[in-house]
Amino acid sequence: MRLSERAALPLCLANAIMAQAYTEASIKTLSSTEHIRLRPGMYIGRLGNGAHAEDGIYVLLKESIDNSIDEFTMGYGRKIEIELQDRMVRVRDYGRGIPLGKVLECVSIINTGAKYDSETFKKAVGLNGVGQKAVNALSFSYRAQAFRDGQTKLVEFAQGKLRKDHKIAKTTERNGTLIEFTPDEALFGKDFKFRPEFIEDMLWNYAFLNRGLTLTFNGKAFRSENGLKDLLQKNLSGEPLYPIIHLEGEDMEVAFTHGAHYGEEYYSFVNGQHTTMGGTHLAAFREALVETVRNFFKRDYDAADVRQSIDAAVSVRVMEPVFESQTKTKLGSTDIAPGGPSIRDFIGKFVQQSLDGYLHKNRETADALRNKIEESERERKELAGIRSLARERAKKASLHNRKLRDCRLHLGDRNERAEESTLFIVEGDSAAGSLTATRDVQTQAVFALKGKPLNTFGLSKKVIYENEEFHLLQSALNVEDSMDGLRYNRVVIATDADVDGMHIRLLLISFFLQFFPDLIRNGHLFILETPLFRVRNKKETIYCYSEEEKQAAMKKLGASHEITRFKGLGEISAGEFKDFIGEAMRLEPVTLAHLNDSNELLGFFMGKNTPERQDFIIDNLKVEKDLVA
């Protein structure tokens, strides 16, 4: 027997064994509940622990609220109450209530619902009869109760399995539906938690898109009188260059303006659903805006110059929408309704007619828009030469530059772990060495700064190309032209927990806010929490992230403990670092929640108002003994 034949034998044997094992017993049929729990990503996207606005626990809440929104859209119920108690969520609407004889089926049997009847729910969000069943299956405990004409029906489940089917009883409650659920920690992790700011953002969007509806969250009311105009006003990062243009028509609403920031910011919705990934309707609006502006000014402006620094909200109502996934984050429909005009033609006609008329009636706004477009055009041409020089410099520098220790998987790769891709930005080679030695080379990359980066507040984008460090960081992220090429799902600022580390953190956040705000808006920027103390005795070691945790660890370990204070990441050994960037990693998301004017905030902390800032620091200074007390 030749050597090649002998080497092939193990493979042949393995194939034979596999073939023998593939029998009728290998074929399994799962119930809908089992399938949802086994493959939750098909139904709610990512699982997560609640640190990201698109994590699964918020999808469960959204699915519960969507049904109530559809009732309101059809003219039933003007109030929705949401309550959060620790991990238990309660959603109560005052619509018609699920027909009592079908409550059990509607919340537990997949592909069951009223949304297949387009006359009952003409332009609803949920059309597949899946959402509430997924909420049920992925919850540790779940209750659904319908109130209808003086009678009520209650069903109770645990992890998707029926626990009690109550009989129909009398009630004095108003008509409507009540859903209560607690997500299952077996799926979402023991440390999952709801972040109120993400829920509030979700509820504001519902309010903006459904004028006349009042939503309450733990007693706080959310209501809008001006629709998308209110949405844009709330989310603008600075003063707009001209008053918000607000256009409304049947099944279509648009609001937009331009600011002083870089990039394009869109809030897109279909039938009240926040399509965070856009879709055919957003593409149609972006195209229609450019064409209308070109026709109005009779200039063949570059599309990028027309849309640079735009803030826009787009909402459309579509009959029987087709989304690209169950989480409904991207519209795939090409027609506004079966047999109707295409979405491209429908939106194009609406924008052309309404925007053209608006600009003719508002000449000051038209002039401001033209000035902004031409300013963007001048800056783009100025940057063109600088970009080519910077790229040549970076090409030469990349041969010996060691700032980036890259990983093997990146966002967008066809691999189930691609969403784990993370770039840690650290200060200095010492911290970079510790992190690099223990990182997961598949999904974790490291970018090392040298000293404090430049304060970019008030500077133009050409500073990125003139500053080698920022240009290399931009290249590592691959976001020079748009966020579409972002290589890492999480960008983590990992600086020391001291004054210098905090300053570097602020400089980096300022940089991203100034030039890449979408990185923050889309939930990609995080702060790495590293331990301040190590408390240990001969049997146990506890890492503590706060004074409170330190005190608790001291009490637990008794008098024999010793305490180590970590002053910087470079002091933490590679062996210890592994614990802080693995499964137990603590990340604090950087968000724009509750921030009405980031330009004003940056101007105060990063601008040249030194006396005012000095007075503020002195008035708010806390010394260590005060913090301990």
C-alpha positions, 0 to 999 in steps of 0.5 A: 500500500502506497503512503498516499493510500494509507493517509487517505484511509482515516478520511474514508473511515470517517466518511463511512461512519458519518454515512452510517450514522445518517438514518431516519433517526437523524431527521428531527421535527421541532415545534415552533417553540423549540425552533425559536429557542434553538435559532432565536437569531432568525426571529429577533436578530442578535441576543445581546445583554441589553447594552446595544439598542438592537439587542433582542430584549428590545426586539421583544418589547417592540414586537409587543408594542407593535401590535398595540400600534397597529390597533391605534392605526386602525382607529382603536385605543389612543393610549399605550402603557409600558411598565418596567420592573427590574426585568419584567415588562408590562404592555397594556393597550386599549384597543379592541382586545384579542378575540377571547376564543383565540388568545391562546393560538395568537400568542403560541401558534406560529403563523396565526393572527389577523394580519393576513387579512389586509382589510383588518390591518391595511398597513400594519407593521407585523404581517407574519404572525411570528412576533408575539410567539417569539416573545413567548418562546424566549421569555422565562415567564409570559402572560397574555390577557385580553379584555373584551366587552366585559369579559377577559381571557388569561393564558400563562406560559414559561419558556414557551410552554403553557402553564395555565389556560384560564377560563373566560371570566367577567371583568370591569376593565376597559377593552384592550390587551395586556402582555407581561413578559420576563426575558429568559436569562438562559438565552440573554445571559445572567447580567442582561438588563433593560436600559431605560434610555433605549426604551425611551428612544423607541417610545419617542419614535412611536410618538413621532410617527403616531400623532394623537397617541400617548405612550407612557413609560413608568408614568412618563408620557411620550406624545408628539404634535408635529410628527417627524419635525419633532423627531428631527428637532429632538435629535439634531446635534446642533443648530440647523442651517435653515428651518426644518423642511416638513413635507406631508402627503398621503402615506408619506412624510418627510422632514430634513435640514442641513447642519455643520456636521460631517456625514448623512443622518437618516431616520427611516420608517415603514408603517411606523417601524424604525428601519435602521438599515434603510431599504428601498424607500430611503434609497428612493428619497436620497435619489429624489432629493438630489434630482429635485435640488438639481432641477430647482437650481439648474445645476448638476451638483454632485450627489455627495455635496447635496447630501453632505451634513443632512439630517432627515427623517422619512416615513412611508406607509406601504401595503403588505410590506416585505422586509429583509428579515423578521426584525424588520430593519430594512425594507425590501418592497419595490411597490407601494402596494400590490399592483400599485406604483413602484416605491421609487416612482411614488417617493420621487413624485412626492419629493419633486412636487412638494419640495420644489413648491416649498423652495419656490415659496421659501427663498431664504431657505433655498439660498441657505441650502444652495450655500451649504451645497456649494460649501461642501463642493469647495471642501470636497475639492480641497480635500481631494489633493490632501487625500492623495498625499495622505494615502501615499504617506500611509502606504509607505508608513504601513510597511513599518507601522505597528499601531494596528494589531489586526484580527482575522474576522471583520464586520461583514464577513460571512462568519457567525462570529463577525459581529464580535469584531472589536477594535480596542484603542489603547494609550501606549505600547505597555497597555497594547502589549498586555492586551495583544498578548491575551486577546482573541486574535480571531475577533479582537484588534488593538490600535495603540496611541502614542500620547494624547491625540490632537483636540479636533474641536472646531477643525475641518476634516482635512486634519484627519489627513494631516495628522498621521495618527488620525488618518491611520485610525480612520484607515483601520476603521475603513470609514473614510467615505461612509459607515458601510465599510466599517470593519469592527462592530465594536470600537472600544476606548480602553484608557487608564482610569486616571486624569490623563486617561479620562482626557484621552477618552474625551479627546477621542469621543470629540473626534468621533462626534466631530467627524464620525457621529454615525459611529456613536448613533449606530451604537458602535462606540464603547468605553472599556471598564477596567478594575480599579482594585484587586482584593484577594486572599490565599483562596480567592481573588476579586476584581472591583470596578468601584469603591462599593465593590471593593468594600463588599469584597473586603467584607467577603474575604475577611481580615486576611485580604490584601488590596492592589490599586490599579493605576493604569492598564499597563500595570495589569498583567497579561494573565489578568487582562484575559478576564477583562476582555473575555466573556466577563468584559464590561462595556459602557456604550457611548450614546447621544441619549438625552443630548440635545446639542453635542456642539454646545457641549463640545464647545464648552469642554473642548473649546477655548472658553478656559475661564468658564470651564475652569470655574465649572471644574472648581465648583464641581470638584470632588476630592477622594475623601468626599467620594469615599464618604 
